[in-house]
Amino acid sequence: MRTIPALIAGEEVTTGTTFTVVDPSTGTPFAEATRCGTAQVDDAVEAARSAFGFVRGRSAEWRAGVLRQLAALIRRDADRLADLECQDVGKPLRQARTDVAVTARYFDYYAGILQALHGDTLPQADGMVAFTRREPFGVTAHITPWNYPLQMTARTLAPALAAGNCCVLKPAEDTPVTAVEIARLALEAGFPPGMLNVVPGFGPEAGAALAGHPGIDHISFTGSRPVGTAIAQAAAANVVPVVLELGGKSPNIVFEDADLGHAVPLIVSAIIQNCGQTCSAGSRVLVHESVHGKLVAAVRERFEALRIGPGAQDPDLGPLISDRQRARVASLVEQGRREAVLVTGGDVPDDERLHGGFFYRPTLFDHVPATAAVAQEEIFGPVLSVTPFRDDTEAVALANGTEYGLVAAVWTRDIGRAHRLADEVCAGQVFVNTYGAAGGVELPFGGWKRSGYGREKGFEGLLGYTQTKTVVIGVR
């Protein structure tokens, strides 16, 4: 049994109280993680504040150097980290390996661009000089979800650290393993104690203590809307800025002139990646009525050919994260049976070798009404809904017809239509004739509407972890 400590001020900390981490592929425990609460959060925030006094005096070159060294150590330990991520989340091994590679890219990317972080000189009257500076907030809090532990750790920490902040990370209780491993590697890379602290624990305990802590200067959260709302309220009480990424119900909009041979594999990949447990999953297909039947048949064929199995066996589709999540997916699928046409899937695989794990067959619904639960709710499972449309106007109305606005894709050979749809669809990212971007490290990412606010990734992600100071000097 692996033991997962907290890491505070450069020291591994245990509290005497733990919680069990389960392998989703087998349903069996494989680790005991330290259960942090208010006391450990207090210590972690104090450690970060102390380290900030040192870090703020270091140069951009120094920060870039330790970030690059951390990226190198992640690549050195890539196989070990991928194995841990695979066991912790249940995702296929090749997906875990991709996650490790993208994690290293985040730290390299922000090491490369942080020296481009500068202010502006502002025009003033004679005898006055004015300029702006970009400065770190100080101590930043990071509360991450369970679906991409490595990638999400890097996505939120790399820009914060590059900007010169010191961080306290609360990983999801379902998947705390690799967050602590990254913090250990950070110390080896030359991070001073307290620059990065990790406090495993439960949301109502460690998460709530961190979100409401008066010593926190900025909060990043990715997860459900109810929890995001509670975190925003806690932050507001301390007048602290928040970046929220709260999920999506992202459409693939397929027109009659689309190249289905190219589109269908990517549409399938966009919903089965990580067993559909992805905020940006392409969980809806809106398809022109003239190619509707052909697309449904092609997706069904691919769904039924997918290999399902434990992540370590590198199948096409691994398990869901927990029995609780599988029950939620099954409940929404049952509701979908009453509202739409079930084409394939909709149940647990009938395979004795998979008993014990939290597996669910890829599920395809057709003729899904726009108001159906499977068209409106973020299921977070391998469930795809298909809705036909007649023309561009109806396609846009359907695409914008949920409370979310995270990602969308448009499949068409008509470049004019592609530009129009990219303009009219309410989403933080719009892809044309593709879906996703292999981690999209350089691409600003975030939602419209109830998908949240603020941006991560890209240069905007770095700016988001800084505040502007204006300096005006009289030179006479």
TORTOR-230134 format. One record per residue (C-alpha): chain; x, y, z; residue number from 1. Coordinates in Angstrom, 3 decimals, always signed. Layout:
BEGIN
SITE,mol,px,py,pz,seq
SITE,A,X,Y,Z,NUM
...
! end
This chain:
BEGIN
SITE,mol,px,py,pz,seq
SITE,A,+0.000,+0.000,+0.000,1
SITE,A,+1.469,+3.340,-1.061,2
SITE,A,+1.420,+6.171,+1.509,3
SITE,A,+0.679,+9.682,+0.213,4
SITE,A,+1.837,+12.476,+2.566,5
SITE,A,+1.152,+16.160,+2.444,6
SITE,A,+4.132,+18.267,+1.409,7
SITE,A,+4.431,+21.518,+3.364,8
SITE,A,+7.479,+23.796,+3.574,9
SITE,A,+9.557,+21.157,+1.842,10
SITE,A,+8.698,+18.454,+4.397,11
SITE,A,+6.514,+15.387,+4.065,12
SITE,A,+3.724,+15.646,+6.630,13
SITE,A,+1.264,+13.080,+7.956,14
SITE,A,-1.666,+13.776,+10.264,15
SITE,A,-2.459,+10.324,+11.612,16
SITE,A,-5.705,+10.383,+9.648,17
SITE,A,-5.867,+9.020,+6.112,18
SITE,A,-8.291,+8.225,+3.327,19
SITE,A,-8.178,+5.374,+0.831,20
SITE,A,-7.335,+5.801,-2.847,21
SITE,A,-8.886,+3.180,-5.140,22
SITE,A,-7.733,+1.830,-8.508,23
SITE,A,-10.787,+2.364,-10.781,24
SITE,A,-9.780,-0.556,-13.020,25
SITE,A,-10.137,-3.079,-10.204,26
SITE,A,-12.070,-1.332,-7.444,27
SITE,A,-9.307,-2.192,-4.970,28
SITE,A,-7.388,+0.224,-2.692,29
SITE,A,-3.790,+0.908,-3.627,30
SITE,A,-2.850,+3.925,-1.473,31
SITE,A,-3.571,+5.713,+1.786,32
SITE,A,-3.417,+9.503,+1.563,33
SITE,A,-2.939,+11.985,+4.369,34
SITE,A,-6.195,+13.723,+5.245,35
SITE,A,-5.432,+17.412,+5.717,36
SITE,A,-7.635,+19.945,+7.429,37
SITE,A,-7.534,+23.519,+8.662,38
SITE,A,-4.278,+23.135,+10.595,39
SITE,A,-2.335,+21.789,+7.620,40
SITE,A,-3.815,+24.427,+5.301,41
SITE,A,-2.745,+27.119,+7.757,42
SITE,A,+0.790,+25.700,+7.797,43
SITE,A,+0.901,+25.477,+4.002,44
SITE,A,-0.258,+29.066,+3.516,45
SITE,A,+2.275,+30.282,+6.079,46
SITE,A,+5.025,+28.307,+4.315,47
SITE,A,+4.054,+29.814,+0.947,48
SITE,A,+4.011,+33.322,+2.409,49
SITE,A,+7.462,+32.819,+3.881,50
SITE,A,+8.816,+31.447,+0.585,51
SITE,A,+7.306,+34.374,-1.312,52
SITE,A,+9.616,+36.696,+0.566,53
SITE,A,+12.526,+34.835,-1.022,54
SITE,A,+11.023,+34.173,-4.469,55
SITE,A,+9.997,+37.782,-5.143,56
SITE,A,+13.674,+38.747,-4.991,57
SITE,A,+14.701,+36.196,-7.624,58
SITE,A,+15.089,+37.071,-11.285,59
SITE,A,+12.943,+35.866,-14.166,60
SITE,A,+15.934,+33.811,-15.311,61
SITE,A,+16.019,+32.022,-11.966,62
SITE,A,+12.315,+31.160,-12.168,63
SITE,A,+12.726,+29.976,-15.749,64
SITE,A,+15.647,+27.807,-14.717,65
SITE,A,+13.828,+25.917,-11.958,66
SITE,A,+10.747,+25.465,-14.153,67
SITE,A,+12.872,+24.014,-16.964,68
SITE,A,+14.623,+21.720,-14.508,69
SITE,A,+11.245,+20.503,-13.228,70
SITE,A,+10.176,+19.772,-16.823,71
SITE,A,+13.376,+17.778,-17.345,72
SITE,A,+12.790,+15.732,-14.193,73
SITE,A,+9.208,+14.998,-15.256,74
SITE,A,+10.541,+13.656,-18.552,75
SITE,A,+13.190,+11.658,-16.703,76
SITE,A,+10.481,+9.985,-14.604,77
SITE,A,+7.913,+9.789,-17.396,78
SITE,A,+7.317,+6.039,-17.244,79
SITE,A,+6.881,+6.011,-13.473,80
SITE,A,+4.526,+9.003,-13.518,81
SITE,A,+2.454,+7.510,-16.346,82
SITE,A,+2.073,+4.240,-14.452,83
SITE,A,+0.908,+6.114,-11.344,84
SITE,A,-1.540,+8.259,-13.334,85
SITE,A,-2.889,+5.189,-15.082,86
SITE,A,-3.499,+3.432,-11.763,87
SITE,A,-4.876,+6.515,-10.019,88
SITE,A,-7.362,+7.526,-12.744,89
SITE,A,-7.816,+4.281,-14.694,90
SITE,A,-7.151,+5.907,-18.064,91
SITE,A,-5.410,+3.952,-20.850,92
SITE,A,-1.655,+3.937,-20.494,93
SITE,A,-1.013,+5.799,-23.758,94
SITE,A,-3.305,+8.598,-22.576,95
SITE,A,-1.411,+8.740,-19.271,96
SITE,A,+1.868,+8.959,-21.192,97
SITE,A,+0.470,+11.834,-23.234,98
SITE,A,-0.557,+13.552,-19.998,99
SITE,A,+3.009,+13.296,-18.687,100
SITE,A,+4.397,+14.799,-21.890,101
SITE,A,+1.903,+17.679,-21.787,102
SITE,A,+2.686,+18.269,-18.099,103
SITE,A,+6.364,+18.767,-18.921,104
SITE,A,+5.412,+21.052,-21.820,105
SITE,A,+3.493,+23.366,-19.466,106
SITE,A,+6.541,+24.020,-17.319,107
SITE,A,+8.787,+24.436,-20.351,108
SITE,A,+6.309,+26.742,-22.088,109
SITE,A,+5.925,+29.121,-19.162,110
SITE,A,+9.672,+29.068,-18.532,111
SITE,A,+10.073,+30.196,-22.133,112
SITE,A,+7.580,+33.055,-22.137,113
SITE,A,+7.875,+34.484,-18.630,114
SITE,A,+10.634,+36.897,-19.673,115
SITE,A,+8.178,+38.410,-22.137,116
SITE,A,+6.097,+39.464,-19.136,117
SITE,A,+6.561,+43.218,-19.004,118
SITE,A,+4.657,+46.435,-18.503,119
SITE,A,+4.096,+49.415,-20.767,120
SITE,A,+5.335,+52.979,-20.961,121
SITE,A,+2.377,+55.369,-20.918,122
SITE,A,+2.267,+58.837,-22.532,123
SITE,A,+2.205,+61.704,-20.029,124
SITE,A,+2.673,+65.462,-19.960,125
SITE,A,+6.162,+66.947,-20.057,126
SITE,A,+8.048,+66.336,-16.862,127
SITE,A,+6.228,+63.072,-16.067,128
SITE,A,+7.127,+59.456,-16.808,129
SITE,A,+4.549,+56.712,-16.312,130
SITE,A,+4.875,+52.972,-16.701,131
SITE,A,+3.214,+49.765,-15.568,132
SITE,A,+4.668,+46.670,-13.950,133
SITE,A,+3.299,+43.127,-13.861,134
SITE,A,+3.704,+41.729,-10.365,135
SITE,A,+2.685,+38.420,-8.745,136
SITE,A,-0.264,+38.232,-6.366,137
SITE,A,+1.716,+36.447,-3.655,138
SITE,A,+0.172,+33.202,-2.390,139
SITE,A,-2.144,+31.412,-4.809,140
SITE,A,-4.529,+28.526,-4.096,141
SITE,A,-5.170,+25.742,-6.605,142
SITE,A,-8.035,+23.249,-6.251,143
SITE,A,-7.885,+20.667,-9.026,144
SITE,A,-10.225,+17.918,-10.299,145
SITE,A,-9.718,+14.169,-10.572,146
SITE,A,-9.919,+13.659,-14.323,147
SITE,A,-6.470,+14.938,-15.386,148
SITE,A,-4.399,+15.161,-12.186,149
SITE,A,-1.032,+15.684,-13.862,150
SITE,A,-2.180,+18.019,-16.617,151
SITE,A,-4.385,+20.070,-14.301,152
SITE,A,-1.604,+20.400,-11.735,153
SITE,A,+0.713,+21.778,-14.412,154
SITE,A,-1.940,+23.881,-16.138,155
SITE,A,-2.663,+25.878,-13.005,156
SITE,A,+0.721,+25.801,-11.233,157
SITE,A,+3.111,+26.516,-14.116,158
SITE,A,+1.855,+30.044,-14.940,159
SITE,A,+1.403,+30.920,-11.266,160
SITE,A,+4.963,+29.892,-10.434,161
SITE,A,+6.349,+31.509,-13.583,162
SITE,A,+4.751,+34.817,-12.563,163
SITE,A,+6.551,+34.603,-9.212,164
SITE,A,+3.756,+33.394,-6.936,165
SITE,A,+4.053,+30.683,-4.292,166
SITE,A,+1.380,+28.009,-4.320,167
SITE,A,-0.800,+25.753,-2.192,168
SITE,A,-2.399,+22.882,-4.125,169
SITE,A,-5.378,+20.820,-2.948,170
SITE,A,-5.683,+17.849,-5.347,171
SITE,A,-8.926,+15.925,-5.737,172
SITE,A,-9.405,+13.264,-3.075,173
SITE,A,-9.967,+10.593,-5.737,174
SITE,A,-6.577,+11.208,-7.367,175
SITE,A,-3.950,+12.774,-5.066,176
SITE,A,-0.971,+10.604,-5.988,177
SITE,A,+0.840,+12.419,-8.792,178
SITE,A,+0.375,+15.915,-7.324,179
SITE,A,+2.647,+14.966,-4.435,180
SITE,A,+5.117,+13.418,-6.881,181
SITE,A,+5.322,+16.710,-8.821,182
SITE,A,+5.959,+18.598,-5.567,183
SITE,A,+8.778,+16.197,-4.704,184
SITE,A,+10.338,+16.726,-8.124,185
SITE,A,+9.980,+20.496,-7.677,186
SITE,A,+12.192,+20.329,-4.583,187
SITE,A,+14.741,+18.296,-6.535,188
SITE,A,+14.579,+20.912,-9.287,189
SITE,A,+15.643,+23.632,-6.873,190
SITE,A,+12.340,+25.097,-5.694,191
SITE,A,+12.848,+26.570,-2.213,192
SITE,A,+10.775,+24.935,+0.551,193
SITE,A,+7.296,+26.440,+0.619,194
SITE,A,+7.240,+27.620,-2.996,195
SITE,A,+4.959,+24.657,-3.760,196
SITE,A,+2.879,+22.946,-1.055,197
SITE,A,+0.382,+20.094,-1.460,198
SITE,A,-2.445,+19.384,+1.011,199
SITE,A,-4.438,+16.233,+0.123,200
SITE,A,-7.872,+16.015,+1.673,201
SITE,A,-11.600,+16.400,+1.181,202
SITE,A,-13.323,+19.421,-0.312,203
SITE,A,-15.446,+20.373,+2.725,204
SITE,A,-12.328,+20.221,+4.919,205
SITE,A,-9.067,+21.104,+3.158,206
SITE,A,-10.734,+22.666,+0.106,207
SITE,A,-13.051,+24.927,+2.088,208
SITE,A,-10.257,+25.944,+4.463,209
SITE,A,-8.061,+26.898,+1.517,210
SITE,A,-10.763,+28.763,-0.432,211
SITE,A,-11.720,+30.865,+2.575,212
SITE,A,-8.242,+31.428,+3.963,213
SITE,A,-7.450,+35.128,+4.554,214
SITE,A,-3.816,+34.522,+3.579,215
SITE,A,-4.702,+33.523,-0.003,216
SITE,A,-4.369,+36.195,-2.709,217
SITE,A,-5.779,+34.336,-5.758,218
SITE,A,-7.746,+31.103,-6.327,219
SITE,A,-7.960,+28.743,-9.290,220
SITE,A,-10.653,+26.054,-9.363,221
SITE,A,-11.756,+23.477,-11.904,222
SITE,A,-14.745,+21.295,-11.098,223
SITE,A,-18.500,+21.349,-10.665,224
SITE,A,-20.627,+24.476,-10.751,225
SITE,A,-22.031,+24.120,-7.199,226
SITE,A,-18.541,+23.826,-5.720,227
SITE,A,-17.259,+26.623,-7.958,228
SITE,A,-20.065,+28.872,-6.744,229
SITE,A,-19.180,+28.132,-3.111,230
SITE,A,-15.506,+28.887,-3.780,231
SITE,A,-16.368,+32.159,-5.515,232
SITE,A,-18.485,+33.167,-2.524,233
SITE,A,-15.660,+32.349,-0.109,234
SITE,A,-13.215,+34.302,-2.253,235
SITE,A,-15.572,+37.272,-2.454,236
SITE,A,-15.631,+37.483,+1.341,237
SITE,A,-11.865,+38.081,+1.222,238
SITE,A,-12.016,+40.160,-2.001,239
SITE,A,-9.823,+37.628,-3.794,240
SITE,A,-9.871,+37.055,-7.596,241
SITE,A,-10.882,+33.619,-8.863,242
SITE,A,-10.473,+31.681,-12.099,243
SITE,A,-13.294,+29.153,-12.506,244
SITE,A,-13.560,+26.380,-15.096,245
SITE,A,-16.876,+24.637,-14.509,246
SITE,A,-17.353,+22.218,-17.364,247
SITE,A,-19.185,+22.114,-20.652,248
SITE,A,-21.647,+20.434,-22.977,249
SITE,A,-19.615,+20.929,-26.107,250
SITE,A,-21.086,+20.399,-29.601,251
SITE,A,-19.606,+19.041,-32.804,252
SITE,A,-21.623,+20.747,-35.568,253
SITE,A,-21.478,+18.610,-38.718,254
SITE,A,-22.688,+20.082,-42.005,255
SITE,A,-23.703,+18.276,-45.188,256
SITE,A,-20.364,+19.043,-46.887,257
SITE,A,-18.218,+17.738,-44.010,258
SITE,A,-15.602,+15.059,-44.641,259
SITE,A,-17.159,+12.323,-42.484,260
SITE,A,-14.184,+10.032,-42.954,261
SITE,A,-12.064,+12.644,-41.199,262
SITE,A,-14.694,+13.872,-38.760,263
SITE,A,-16.062,+10.643,-37.289,264
SITE,A,-12.808,+9.307,-35.731,265
SITE,A,-12.199,+12.666,-34.049,266
SITE,A,-15.812,+12.924,-32.886,267
SITE,A,-15.508,+9.481,-31.282,268
SITE,A,-12.161,+10.342,-29.724,269
SITE,A,-13.621,+13.566,-28.312,270
SITE,A,-16.154,+11.640,-26.219,271
SITE,A,-14.245,+8.492,-25.232,272
SITE,A,-11.033,+10.282,-24.210,273
SITE,A,-10.591,+9.538,-20.492,274
SITE,A,-13.923,+7.661,-20.648,275
SITE,A,-15.738,+10.924,-21.364,276
SITE,A,-14.516,+12.439,-18.099,277
SITE,A,-13.262,+15.616,-19.737,278
SITE,A,-14.601,+19.159,-19.298,279
SITE,A,-14.110,+19.800,-23.010,280
SITE,A,-15.552,+16.442,-24.140,281
SITE,A,-17.499,+16.640,-27.383,282
SITE,A,-20.653,+15.219,-25.817,283
SITE,A,-23.135,+16.479,-28.427,284
SITE,A,-23.261,+15.996,-32.189,285
SITE,A,-25.501,+18.345,-34.159,286
SITE,A,-25.671,+17.010,-37.694,287
SITE,A,-27.358,+18.151,-40.886,288
SITE,A,-30.356,+15.955,-41.640,289
SITE,A,-28.967,+14.978,-45.066,290
SITE,A,-25.965,+13.140,-43.533,291
SITE,A,-27.534,+12.279,-40.198,292
SITE,A,-28.102,+8.565,-40.855,293
SITE,A,-24.641,+8.034,-42.329,294
SITE,A,-22.944,+9.696,-39.352,295
SITE,A,-24.936,+7.736,-36.745,296
SITE,A,-24.113,+4.455,-38.462,297
SITE,A,-20.402,+5.300,-38.615,298
SITE,A,-20.247,+6.327,-34.944,299
SITE,A,-22.144,+3.223,-33.885,300
SITE,A,-19.721,+0.992,-35.776,301
SITE,A,-16.751,+2.602,-34.053,302
SITE,A,-18.357,+2.524,-30.607,303
SITE,A,-19.069,-1.181,-30.876,304
SITE,A,-15.486,-1.937,-31.984,305
SITE,A,-13.849,-0.167,-29.032,306
SITE,A,-11.739,-2.258,-26.673,307
SITE,A,-12.674,-1.787,-22.999,308
SITE,A,-10.303,-2.757,-20.200,309
SITE,A,-7.982,-1.775,-17.349,310
SITE,A,-5.830,+1.232,-18.061,311
SITE,A,-2.581,-0.732,-17.720,312
SITE,A,-3.641,-2.910,-20.672,313
SITE,A,-3.863,+0.253,-22.818,314
SITE,A,-7.392,-0.274,-24.166,315
SITE,A,-9.432,+2.255,-26.135,316
SITE,A,-11.659,+2.892,-23.127,317
SITE,A,-10.810,+2.579,-19.451,318
SITE,A,-13.104,+2.790,-16.415,319
SITE,A,-14.937,+5.674,-14.841,320
SITE,A,-13.284,+7.117,-11.747,321
SITE,A,-15.593,+5.532,-9.133,322
SITE,A,-18.703,+3.492,-8.562,323
SITE,A,-20.411,+6.742,-7.514,324
SITE,A,-19.639,+8.319,-10.887,325
SITE,A,-20.787,+5.201,-12.749,326
SITE,A,-24.097,+5.299,-10.872,327
SITE,A,-24.549,+8.933,-11.891,328
SITE,A,-23.847,+8.137,-15.550,329
SITE,A,-26.240,+5.175,-15.444,330
SITE,A,-28.979,+7.333,-13.933,331
SITE,A,-28.714,+9.921,-16.703,332
SITE,A,-28.625,+7.184,-19.342,333
SITE,A,-31.841,+5.715,-17.934,334
SITE,A,-33.440,+9.133,-18.249,335
SITE,A,-32.099,+9.319,-21.809,336
SITE,A,-33.847,+6.053,-22.688,337
SITE,A,-37.163,+7.775,-21.962,338
SITE,A,-36.353,+10.897,-23.990,339
SITE,A,-34.389,+9.704,-27.024,340
SITE,A,-33.456,+6.647,-29.091,341
SITE,A,-30.718,+4.435,-27.618,342
SITE,A,-28.554,+3.229,-30.517,343
SITE,A,-25.871,+1.290,-28.649,344
SITE,A,-24.390,+0.868,-25.182,345
SITE,A,-26.213,+2.059,-22.100,346
SITE,A,-24.981,-0.578,-19.676,347
SITE,A,-22.046,-2.218,-17.924,348
SITE,A,-19.874,-4.557,-20.061,349
SITE,A,-20.813,-8.220,-19.734,350
SITE,A,-17.256,-9.409,-19.205,351
SITE,A,-16.156,-11.246,-16.077,352
SITE,A,-12.619,-9.926,-16.495,353
SITE,A,-13.909,-6.398,-15.859,354
SITE,A,-15.922,-7.153,-12.736,355
SITE,A,-14.774,-5.031,-9.840,356
SITE,A,-13.764,-2.091,-12.025,357
SITE,A,-16.001,+0.884,-12.788,358
SITE,A,-16.530,+0.244,-16.487,359
SITE,A,-19.380,+1.485,-18.693,360
SITE,A,-19.988,+0.849,-22.367,361
SITE,A,-19.804,+3.782,-24.793,362
SITE,A,-23.364,+4.944,-25.279,363
SITE,A,-24.957,+6.596,-28.305,364
SITE,A,-28.351,+8.335,-28.302,365
SITE,A,-30.063,+9.531,-31.495,366
SITE,A,-32.910,+11.971,-32.181,367
SITE,A,-32.174,+13.665,-28.883,368
SITE,A,-34.522,+16.591,-28.174,369
SITE,A,-32.754,+19.833,-27.334,370
SITE,A,-34.373,+19.845,-23.901,371
SITE,A,-33.427,+16.263,-22.959,372
SITE,A,-31.195,+15.747,-19.940,373
SITE,A,-28.539,+13.984,-22.039,374
SITE,A,-28.403,+17.091,-24.268,375
SITE,A,-28.279,+19.563,-21.379,376
SITE,A,-26.360,+18.059,-18.468,377
SITE,A,-22.640,+17.419,-18.284,378
SITE,A,-22.684,+13.635,-17.852,379
SITE,A,-18.916,+13.130,-17.523,380
SITE,A,-19.032,+9.690,-19.071,381
SITE,A,-18.805,+8.055,-22.530,382
SITE,A,-22.287,+9.187,-23.584,383
SITE,A,-22.868,+10.934,-26.923,384
SITE,A,-26.136,+12.555,-28.013,385
SITE,A,-27.019,+13.183,-31.674,386
SITE,A,-29.552,+15.787,-32.829,387
SITE,A,-30.293,+16.525,-36.511,388
SITE,A,-30.787,+20.073,-37.816,389
SITE,A,-32.150,+21.593,-41.031,390
SITE,A,-30.071,+24.745,-41.605,391
SITE,A,-27.368,+27.023,-40.207,392
SITE,A,-29.774,+29.028,-38.069,393
SITE,A,-31.091,+25.944,-36.298,394
SITE,A,-27.555,+24.589,-35.855,395
SITE,A,-26.434,+27.752,-34.057,396
SITE,A,-29.556,+27.800,-31.888,397
SITE,A,-28.955,+24.189,-30.850,398
SITE,A,-25.247,+24.790,-30.234,399
SITE,A,-26.006,+27.754,-27.966,400
SITE,A,-28.990,+26.063,-26.361,401
SITE,A,-27.328,+24.968,-23.109,402
SITE,A,-26.089,+26.910,-20.093,403
SITE,A,-22.502,+25.990,-20.981,404
SITE,A,-20.051,+27.541,-23.427,405
SITE,A,-16.638,+25.903,-23.228,406
SITE,A,-15.686,+24.303,-26.585,407
SITE,A,-17.344,+23.781,-29.962,408
SITE,A,-16.320,+22.382,-33.341,409
SITE,A,-17.603,+23.121,-36.847,410
SITE,A,-17.202,+20.561,-39.622,411
SITE,A,-17.589,+22.064,-43.104,412
SITE,A,-15.648,+22.734,-46.308,413
SITE,A,-17.325,+26.144,-46.644,414
SITE,A,-14.816,+28.660,-45.255,415
SITE,A,-17.404,+31.444,-45.113,416
SITE,A,-19.742,+29.279,-43.062,417
SITE,A,-16.846,+28.277,-40.802,418
SITE,A,-16.098,+31.935,-40.036,419
SITE,A,-19.769,+32.758,-39.458,420
SITE,A,-20.273,+29.857,-37.085,421
SITE,A,-17.061,+30.605,-35.203,422
SITE,A,-18.454,+34.093,-34.643,423
SITE,A,-21.979,+33.040,-33.685,424
SITE,A,-21.298,+30.073,-31.415,425
SITE,A,-20.891,+30.965,-27.729,426
SITE,A,-17.767,+29.105,-26.627,427
SITE,A,-14.322,+29.893,-25.292,428
SITE,A,-12.696,+27.759,-28.003,429
SITE,A,-14.017,+26.937,-31.477,430
SITE,A,-12.301,+24.348,-33.683,431
SITE,A,-12.929,+23.977,-37.419,432
SITE,A,-12.515,+20.552,-39.022,433
SITE,A,-10.688,+19.257,-35.951,434
SITE,A,-11.304,+18.849,-32.240,435
SITE,A,-8.846,+19.478,-29.418,436
SITE,A,-5.205,+20.427,-29.628,437
SITE,A,-3.048,+17.809,-27.852,438
SITE,A,-3.184,+19.644,-24.557,439
SITE,A,-3.414,+23.072,-26.189,440
SITE,A,-0.763,+24.495,-23.858,441
SITE,A,-0.381,+27.668,-25.929,442
SITE,A,-4.120,+28.268,-26.498,443
SITE,A,-6.151,+30.373,-24.032,444
SITE,A,-8.819,+28.154,-22.481,445
SITE,A,-11.929,+28.989,-20.489,446
SITE,A,-15.661,+29.261,-20.669,447
SITE,A,-18.566,+31.501,-21.504,448
SITE,A,-21.848,+31.510,-19.585,449
SITE,A,-22.012,+28.929,-16.774,450
SITE,A,-18.785,+27.272,-17.896,451
SITE,A,-16.922,+29.778,-15.742,452
SITE,A,-14.731,+32.829,-16.163,453
SITE,A,-11.075,+33.713,-16.485,454
SITE,A,-8.586,+32.067,-18.811,455
SITE,A,-5.887,+29.459,-18.374,456
SITE,A,-3.191,+28.291,-20.817,457
SITE,A,-1.281,+30.464,-23.229,458
SITE,A,+0.051,+33.936,-22.469,459
SITE,A,-3.344,+34.937,-21.052,460
SITE,A,-2.882,+32.282,-18.404,461
SITE,A,+0.361,+33.932,-17.316,462
SITE,A,-1.205,+37.396,-17.239,463
SITE,A,-3.990,+36.027,-15.059,464
SITE,A,-1.526,+35.338,-12.246,465
SITE,A,-0.243,+38.917,-12.198,466
SITE,A,-1.631,+42.262,-11.107,467
SITE,A,-0.804,+45.602,-12.696,468
SITE,A,+1.008,+48.338,-10.814,469
SITE,A,+1.163,+51.816,-12.324,470
SITE,A,+4.147,+54.010,-11.475,471
SITE,A,+4.222,+57.759,-12.232,472
SITE,A,+7.431,+59.756,-11.722,473
SITE,A,+7.905,+63.486,-11.874,474
SITE,A,+11.295,+64.089,-13.514,475
SITE,A,+11.623,+67.871,-13.029,476
! end
